[in-house]
Amino acid sequence: MGTLLHFVLLLGLLAGGSLPFSGDRAYRDVQKLTSFGPRPPGSKAIAKAQDYIRSELRRSGLQVEEIDFFAQTPAGALPMKNIIGKRPGKRTQVVLLAGHYDTKLFREFPFVGANDGGSSAAVLLELARTLQSSSQFTLWFVFFDGEEAIREWSPTDSLYGSRHLAERLRSDGRLAWIRAMILVDLVGDRDLQVARESHSTPWLVSLLRESAERLGFGPHFFQREYAVEDDHIPFLRLGVPAVNLIDLEYAFWHTPEDTADKVSPRSLEMVGRVIASALPSIEK
């Protein structure tokens, strides 16, 4: 992003107010991330994405925690990194906003994952810029590595980053801090149709539906229902309320055509605004 954009963001912070969620700013994040190329775990391109995410989180005034680990995969042990941007609230209880930033490795073609990996990271970065304070809960912006299968999706070849973080938080006692988790994935489709993901916690789905309807985005949310194995599952299994905002009806999923021109700034903005508008209700 350019110097002018950073100057505008800085003015907003100095003025003490919250910036409105901008689909255009989030779209520029998608463009930046895809410019690095395919970003599978352990690649040079994902290291550039990590640098970018870390830099943007710190520029937004967040504390950054990086969790490095080796994942045992069908291709052997691979280095992975979860990144957490933290904005402290009045209480230690946490609302966790999450998504993955890696892309699936395809040897047959370059896969830059504008929607699948890029859109989720972009929405989180823009939320980190715009959610300047939480009235009560602490906000964690979590970027998962290793969501994609290294070879073929299975319980042991997928969700490496979320499985690692959920277990780490359980082990060190911090899992009890998590009040709710909102996961975003594949949210940039021009024809946005966020599903009611059937594993998701019903009260969180209800609050997000109310938010979408309040903003006039109701037709784009929860009109269809299906189950998705995604990064919220390891947290649900440990008792954390979680919801997955995902639109799997995307014609370019896991194809070389999943490029930035297929992503809609308007869709990114609708998702970001729905989440931001729902947070006060989640805190109550």
Disulfide bonds with the S-S distance in Angstrom:
none
